[in-house]
């Protein structure tokens, strides 16, 4: 089973990202679930969302404590939250940042990937909401297929908004270095 944890701030679309990832996994013929965890959050407060993907039915319903992949939608969270807590040995840390992976100084057996999702979101959406950009990066990492992410985004958002978000997904897919 693949377990993903999203770290973001309220209003950045972390919960939506987990939901769209689960829908895309389902479209790829897998079982999936997505859910958030938060308290009395407000816009800008730290939020976590989770997604599980598997080839067989998922019976677990608890929070993800040992993710295979962590998505950080706002790199400023890294000074307040231990985003790598529980990350499995050999896991992937995907960070929204213009910095290079090496600049984060993650000293572990973790693959660190960065993408300037904020820039891509501003270019395509006109707003710094990075969730669909990060989903495009996840498709590039092979978590789900690009076609499934595009379909799921198309279903989740209205016509004009879907068009812009699909463009954001595709740009991230093209730009993330592998």
Buried (B, 14 or more C-beta within 10 A) or exposed (E): BBBBBBBBBBBBBBBBBBBBBBBBBBBBEBBBBBBBEBEEBEEEEBBBBBBBBBEEEBEEEEEBEEBBBBBBBBBEBBEEBEBBEBBBEEBBBBBBBEEEBEEBEBEEEBBBBBBBBBBBBBEBBEEBBBBBBBBBBBBBBEBBBBEBBBBBBBEBBEEEEBBBBBBBBBBBBEBBEE
